[in-house]
Amino acid sequence: MFAYTYPLLYLLAALMGIFTSWIIYYARNADTQIKKIIAYIFLAMMNSMLLGPAVYLSGIVPFNLQDIVLLSAAIMGLELIYPMISFVRSLEGDQPAKVNLWIYVFFTIFDEFLMSLDFISIAGNLSFISFYGSNLINILFYPLTSFWFIFPMSLEMLLTAIMSIRRESSTALIFIIFQSTVMFLTPSAINSGIWEEIAVYVGGSFMTVLFIFLFEHLYRKQYVEKNFSTYMNRIIFTYFLMILGVMIFQYNGNLVILGSSIVLEMSIYLSAILHKNYFEGHGKVYWLSDSKWSTLFLLNIFLAEFAMGATFDFQYYGSSSFIASLGLAPFTPSLSLMGETLFNGVVFVGGITGSPWFLIMMGAEMGSLVVFKMLKTKNLENRIRLALMIMAYGVYSILLPSFILANPQYYPFIGWSMGIGRAGGLAAALIVPMLLTYLVSGILSLLFGARQLCSVFCTAPIMYQGTFYDSMKKFNREGELAKKITIPGEKENKIYRVVSLSVYSSLAIASIISLLDNFGYINITMYGTDPLVFIYIFLFDIIWYAVFITMPYFGSYGCINTGYCHWGNFNRWVGKFGFFKLKVRDSNQCINCKTKDCARACPVGLSSQPGNFIQKGEFKNSRCVGIGDCVEACPYDNIFFYDVRHFVKGKFSSKRSQEKKVK
């Protein structure tokens, strides 16, 4: 008998998923209240058919099968009271018959929960009370995260979307197809280490592809349907909660957050899909003119990405091992509890955002947008730079320091790629590699300009220069605060000086303390962590992302315009004395140019290029990091980069000309 149990249960689960999908589709398209009541009755029938057996399978009440049939019939009768009262009132003319939308949502989720509870008991051939004991948390949340709940729900999401919105919104349909796939790949669905590993990596990859699709869609359309924008933000935030639940599940097996977020996701989905034409029309959100919406979207995306990166780290290194490697402070019931909490918050968040797997995930996501930009880029040198930027991100910033070199801090320009603080405390043995890092980077800036860092080697440009994020430079000239920061002037210079001085001072003080600690003269740490390491984590693994997320208010390239990136400041200062500049082939073209596209295209807000091109034939500014959007935007192909290559080429050309004259 039991040889056929599992195949039969699989078949019943699939049929229930299909039937429930049809009911939802029927309720969504019901054009009369009577049809809505019929849809309710179908869901109520399923509920009574599942709730009776759940009582029987609990093992609490000594019912026989005949009692369960009667109980199910009684439950069905009680559940029919609500629609019958509504129907009778409609006949009397008091009010039209109606069924509240959230009742459909409740019954759909509750029915699936009961099916999961029943099938777990049947498959295990024991009551779920015997299976779970008296642990109410397990009874409630284990069925919500098992494949008996997850797989039918993902099937219902897919089928209802295909049936309901395939003609309304292709964007919403694609989004929900990805959504159903991600739900299907819930790590807790199957009790298997192999499944958990597959679900984490493949599910995370699907979510990354979904975000890339959204970015590119927003970039191309420049707007999003109002209802879909609300739905999208809610689901992405729910993904954050869901992946947070996966993290907790990876760490200690607790399923409360994961199960709750799955119910929340299905509630959001069902409440949307049950509204006819929900994803069609209802106004538009022009996100490049809506700082609040864009910031909320970036925040939700980052939260989901952060949690996703953490699950990758937990899966690859082991959750306990990874957390132990962060050096968190032990919590003590004392006055220092608040300090310990703040310290652990900074170290934990910074440990995730600075981890290799978070950077790999972000690189795949942002790098794809850069590839899209490369396909649209006409200038060959810009395409080459973008390709070098992607290669540098993958090899120089991730592969070499995280997977190839055992002790990267001993390698100049690799381990110390972001200057002081990047590779750890300031130990005596590390002073020479750090100084050589500044020397190598300084020479490169002299020869090629600060773009060697701010547009190639740094991890920031790959995040700023993809299609979607690059388009956010529009906020530089539209936001009141962004204009004060990005447009040159006294206020901008003051902000730059205050921020950069604060960063340099904090790093200098932390460096001195770190060095004295290393020599044994003092013993000052942040709960055992080197103060220089802590300051760096706070500035570049946390504050950097805060600046990035708030682009709609502070403008693009905040790391350059506010001056808080000490490494970039050094390279831009050195670059002032080097060869790099922008030049034009013909100044008269700039005089006759009506559009001044080069000034509007600059992502760091520089706008004085046209005047300099007309007067001097060139433009040199420490904030110019050679991104090349001005070169790309020039309608006459008149602007070009000038660096040491052109200087050497000019010297050789001049020498050859002189030799020809002598001959």
N, C-alpha and C positions, 0 to 999 in steps of 0.2 A: 504493500500500500504506500509506504513512505518513499518508495523509489520514484513515484510520480508526484510527490508533494511539491517540490520546488518548481518543476516545469509548469504545473497547474497554477501555482501562486504567481509565477512570472506572467503567465497568460492573463490571469485575472487582473493583475496590477496594470498591465498594458491596456486591457479592455476598459478598465475603470478610467485610466488616463484619457483614452480616446473618447469615452462617453461623457466624461466631465468637460472635455474640450468642446464637445458639441453643445452641451447645456449652456456653457458660457457664451458661445457664439449665438445660440438661440436667444438667450436673455439680452444680449447686446443689441440684437436686431429686432427684438420684439416691438412691434409698432402699436400694440394695445396692452393695456394693463392686465387683461386676462392671460395673454401669452406670458407676461412676466410672472404671473402667479403659477402658471404651468411649469415654468422653469424652476421656480421655488419648490414646487411639489416634487419634481425629480430629485433635486438636491436633498430634500427632507427624506424622501424614500431611501436614498442611499445612506443617509445618516442613521436612520432607524435600523437599517439592515446591518450596519457596522457597529452601532453602539450596543445593541443587544448581545452579540457575540463577545464584545469587549468585556461586558459584565461577567459573562460566562467564563471567559478565558482568564479573568483576574484571579479566580479561585477563591474569592472572598465570600461570595454568596453561593450556597449549595443548590444552584438551579440545574434542572435537567434541560434537555434540548427543547421539550415541549414548553417549558416555562420561558425559555429564551424567545421562542416564536411569539408567545403572548406578550412578552415584554416589548419586543420590537414593534408589534402592532400597537401597543399602548403608546409607545413613544411617537410613532407615526401619527396617531390620533391627536396627541397633544400638539405636535408641530403643525398640524393642519388648522388649529384653532385660529392662528393669526391671519392666514390668507382668507379663511372663510368669513371672519368678522369683516375684513376689508371688503370682500366681495358683496356681502349682504348690505353693508352701508352704501356701496355704490349703487345697488338696486333701489335702495330707499331714497337715493338722490342726495344724501348728506355730503358725500365726497367721493371722488373717483377711487376705484380700487388701485392700490399701489403696494409695491414691495421696496423697502429701503435697500439701496445698492449694497450697503455694508453687510446686509444679511447674506447676500450671495457670496461675498468675500469670506465671511465667517464660515459658512457651511462648506465652501470649497476646501478651505484649509483644514477645517476640523474633520471633514470626511477623509481626507488624505492621511491625517494624523491617526485616526481610528484604524484605517486600513493598515498602516505601518505597524501599529500596536498589535493588531490581530494577527498579521502575517508573521511578525517576529515570534509570537507565542506558538503559532501553528508549526512554523519551520523548526523551532526549538523543541517542540513536543512537551511544553510545560507552560504553566501560567506565568504571565509577565511579573506577577508579584514574586513568584519563586525565582524568576530570572533576575529581577532588579532588587529584590528585598523590599524594604519599606522606604527606600530612598526616592522621595517624590521628585527630586531634581532629575534623576536618571529616567524615571517613568515619563516625565514631561519632555525632556530634551533629547534623549537617545533616539526615540522614534523619529523626531524631527530632522535628525542628521543621518539617518540610515538610508540605504539605497531604496528601501520600500517607500520612503517619502520623497527623496531627492529625485529619483529617476522618473516616476510618474509626473511630478511637478514640472520638471524640465521638459517633459514630453507635452504636457498641457500648455506650457508657455509657448513652445514652438508651434504647435498645431493651431492654437487660437490666434496667434499672430499671423500665420500664413492665411488662415481663413478670413480674418477680419480686416487686416490693414494692408494687404498686398497691393491694393489699388489706391490706397489713401496716401501712404508715405513710404517710399522705398528706403529712406534714411532710417525711419523708426523701425521698419521691418528688419533691416540689416543689424541695427542695434540690438533688437530683441533676439535675433538668431544667435548673436554672440552671447547675449545674456543667458539664454537657455543652455548654451554650451558650457559657459563658466559654472552655472549651477550644477550641471551634470558632473563636472569635474570637482565636486566637493571632496576634500581629502578624507573626511570621516565616513563617507558613504559605504566604503568596503573596508572591513577590518583586515588590512594587509599593508605591510610596509612598502611593498612594491607599488600598490595602488596609490598610497599616500605620496610617494615620491613622484610618480607620474602626474598625479592630480596637481601637486604644487607647481611643478615646472611647466607642464603643458597648460594648466589653467591660467597660470601667470602670464604665459606667452600669449594666450588668446586675449587676455585682458589688455596686454600691451598693444596688440594689434587693434583692438577695439579703440583704444585711446588714439592711436595713430590715425585711424579712420575718422574719428571725431575732429581731431586737429585739422586734418586736410579738408574735411567737409566745411568746417567753419571758415577756413582760409579762402576756399573757393567761393562760398556763398556770401560771406560777410554778414550773414544774419542766420537766425534759427527760429523756427516756429515757436510761439510763446509757450504753448502747452508742452511741447516736446522739450523745450529748454528746462521747464520745471521738472518734468519727469526725469530727464537726463541727470540733472544735479542731484535729485533725490536718490537715484539708483547708484550714482558714483559714490555718494556719501555712505550709502548702505554697503557698498563694496568695501569701504574702509572698515566699517564695523564687522563685516563678514570676515575679512582677512585678519582683522584683529582677533576675531574668534578662532580662526585657524592657528594663529600664533599661540594663543593660550592652549588650544588643543595639542599643539606640538610640544608645548612645555610640560603640561601636567594632565592632559587628557580631559580637561573640563570643557563641556559642550554648551554651557548656558549662553554665552555671547554668540556663538556660531548659530545655534538653533534659533535664538531670538532674531538675529539679523536675517535669517532665511525666511522666517515668518513675515518680517517687515518688508523684505523685498517682494514676496508674493502678494502682500497686501497692497503695496504701491502699484504693482503690475496689474492686478485684477481690478483695482478701482479705476485704473486708466482704461483698460481694454473693454470694460463693461460700458464705458461711455462711447456711444456711436460718434464717429468722426472726431474723436478726441485729438488725434495727432494731425488733423488737417485744419488749416486756417487758424482762427482765434488770435490773429495778430502776429507780429514779428518782433524779435529782439535783435537790434543791430548792435552786436556786442562791442564793436570798436568805438561806439559812442556811449557805452554803458559801463562805466568803471566798476560799479557795484557788482553787476552780473559777472563781468569778466574776472574780477578778483575772487568772487565766490566759486566760479568754475575752476580757476587755477588752484584755489585752496583745496577743493574737493579732490581734484586730480592728484595733487601732491600727497594728501592724506592716504589715498588709495595706493599710490606709488610707494610711499614710505612703508606701509604695512606689507605690501607685496615684496619689497626688498628684504624686509625682516624675515618673512617666511622662507625666502630663498636662502638667507644666511642660516636660519635655524635648520633648514633641511640639509644644507651642505656641511656645516660645521657641527651640527647637533645643538639643540636649543640650550642645554645646560652649559656646554663647552663655550658656546659663543657668548652667553651672558657672563660666564666666569672670566672671559678674556677682556671684558670691558673695564674691570676694576671698580665695580660699584661699591659704594660705602655701605656697611651693614647698618640697618636701622636700629636705633636704640631709643628707648622711651625716656628721652631727656630733652633739655632745651635746644639741643642741636638737631632735633628731628626735622625742623623746617629746612635747615641748611643741608642736611643729608638728602632730603627729598629734592631740593633744587639741584644739588650736585648730580644726583643719580638721574634726574630728568635730562639734564644737559648731556651727560656722558652717554646715556642710553640712546637718545635721539641722534647725537653726533656720531655715536658708534655705528648706527644703522646707515645714516646718510653718507658717511665716509667709508663704508665697507665696499669691498670689491663687487659683491653681487648686486648691491643697490646701483653702483655705477655702471655695471654691465647692463642691467635692466634699463636705466635711464639712457645709456648710450644707444641701445637698440631702438628705443622710442624716439629720442631726439635726433639720432643719426639718420633715421629714415626720413625725417622732415628735411634734414640737410640734403639728402640725396634728391628729394623732390625739388629743392631749390637749385641744386646743380643742373637738373634737367631743364630748368628755366633760365639758367645763366648763360649769357652770350659771350662774355669776356673770358678768354682762355686762361689768363692768369688767375682770375677769380675761381674758375672751376678747379684749377690745380691746387689753389690754396685750400678750398673746401675739402678736396680729397685728402690733402696732407693733414688737415684738421681732424678728420675722421680717423685716419691712420694713427696720428699722435694720441688721440683719446684712447684708442684701443690698445696700442702697443706701449706707448710711453707712460700713460697715466694708470693703466690697469694691468696689462700682461706682465711687463717687466718688474714693477715694484711689488706686485701682489702674488705672482705665480712663478716667476723665473728667478729673481734675485732673492737669496735667503736673507741678506741684511742690506736692504737698499739704502739705508742711511749712510753707508760708507761710500756710496757712489755719487760723486758730484753731478748735479743737474738732473738726476733721476730721483734719488731718494728725497732730495730737498727741492723738488720741483716748484713748490710754492714759497720758497724762502724760509726764513727762520720760523721754527715751530712746527713745520710740516712733518719732519722725520723724528720728532721726539724732543727730549730735553737737550739742553746745550752742554753735553759732556765734552771733556777736553779732546777726546779722540775724534769728535765730530766737527770741531771748529774748522779744520782744514777743508773737509768736504763741503761744508756750508759756504765758506769763503770762495772756494773754487766754483761753486754753483753760481754765486753772484758774479764772479769774473766771467764765466762762460756765457751766462745770460746777458751780461752787460755788453760783451763783445758782439753778440748776435744783434742786440738792439742798436748798437752803433752802426753795424753793417746793413741791417734790414729794417730797422725801426722796431718799436714796441709791438708791432703786429706779430713778431715771432712768438710772443707769449700770448697777448690778448686776442689774437685771431688764429692761433695755431696750437701752441702747446698747452695752454690752460684748458681746464675742463669746462669753463664757463661758456666760451663761444659756441660750442656745439649745442648748448641749450638755448642760446639767444638767437642763433642764425638760421634755424629751420624756418620753413614757410610760415607756419602759424605764429610762432613767437616773434619772428622778424617783423610781421605786420603790426605788432603791438607798438612799434616805434611811433605810430600815429599818436599815441597818448602823450609823447614828448611835447607836442605842441598844442594839445587840447586840454590837458589837466592843469589846473592852476598851480598845484604843488610841483608837478613834473616840469612845467615851464621854468619855475624858479631854479630848479636843480640843473636842467639840461641846457638852457639858453644862457650863454656867457653874460656875466654881469657881476656887480659887486656882491649881491646876495649869494649868487652861485659860488663865487670865490670864497666867501666867508664860510659857507657850509662845507666846502671842500677842505678849507684850512682846519676848521674845528674837528671834523670827522677824522681826517688823515692824522692830525696831531694826536688825537685821542688814541687811535689805533697804534701809532708808533710808540707812544709813551707806555701804553699797557704792555706791548711786546718787549720793549726795552727793559722795563722793570722786571717782567717775568723772566727775561733772559738772564739778567744779572742774578736773580734769586736761583734760577735753575743751575747756573754755572757754579755759584757758591755752594749750593747743595751738593753738586757733583764733586767738588774739591773737599767736602766735609767740613766747611767752615760754619754752615748753618744747617738747619733741618726744617725747612718750611715746605709743606706740600698741601695739596687740596685732597684731603682724605686719602693720602697715599699716592695721588697722581701729581706728576710734575706740573707746576703752575703754568709753564710755557705751553705744555701740551693742552691743558685745560683752556687757556685763553684762545689757542688756535682752534680747538673744537668749537668753542662758543662763537667765534667770529666767522669761521669759514665752513663749518658743517651745520650751523643753525641760522645765524644772522644772514648769511648769504642767501639761503632759501627764503627767508622772510622778505628780503629785498626783491628776490625773483618773483615771488607770488604777488607782491604788491606793485608790479609794473604798471597796472592801470592808474595808479595814483602817483608813484615816484618816477615813472618813466623807464624806458629800456636802458640796459647797461648801467644800472645803479652802482655797480662795483667801480666803474670808471668815473662816473659823474659825481659821486659823493666822495670819492677818494679813499674809501675804507679798505681797498685792497693794497696793502703795503708792497706786495711783490710787483703788482702792476704799476704802482707809483714810481718805484725804483726804475723799472724798465722804461717808462715813459720819460722820466727825467733824463736818463742816459741818452735816450733816443733824440732828445733836443739837440745834442751835439753831433749826431750821426748824419748819415747820407739820406735817410728816408724822407721823402716829401711827395706831394702830389704835384704834377706838372701838366700843362696843356700844350698841345701842338700849335695852336693858333689862338692868341688872345682876342683877336677880332671876332672869333666865333662867340666868345663869352659876352662881348659888347652887344652883339646882335641877338643873343639868346633872350627870348621873352619869358620862358617858363622857369628858369633857375631850378631845374629838377635836381641838380646835384645837392643843393642846400636842403631841400625837402627830404631827400633820400637818406641823409646821414642818421644812423641809429643812435649816435651819442649826442645829437642835437646841435652840431656845428653848422652855422649858417653863413659864415663870412667867406666861404670859398669863392663865390663869383667875383667879389671885389678884389680879392688877392690875385685871382687868375688874371683879371683885367690889368691890375697895376703892376704885378710882378711876374706873371706867367706861371706862378707856383703857389702852393699852399703848404705851410708847415705849422703844426700845432701839436702840443704834447698830448692832447686828448684824442688826436687822430691815430687810430690803431690799424688803419689799412684794411678795414672790412671790405671796402670796394663797392659799396652800394652806389656811391656817387659816380664811379666809373661806369657802372652798369646803367645808371639812370640817364647819363648824358646822351641827348638825342643825336649828337654829332660825332660820337666816338672820339671826343677831343681830349679827354682826361686819361692820364696814365700814371702808374707808379714809378717812382724814381728811387733807386737805392744803389748800393755799392756796385752792382752788376753794370748799371748804366754809367757809373763813374769810370769804372775800369774800361768799359767799351769805348767811352768817349776819349780816354787817354790813348788807347791803342789807335783809334781813328785819327786823332790829332797827330800822333807820331807817324802814322802811315802817310798822312797828307804832307807832312814836312819832308819825309823821305822822297816822295814823288816830286816835290818842288826842287829839292837838291839835285835829283837826277835830271 
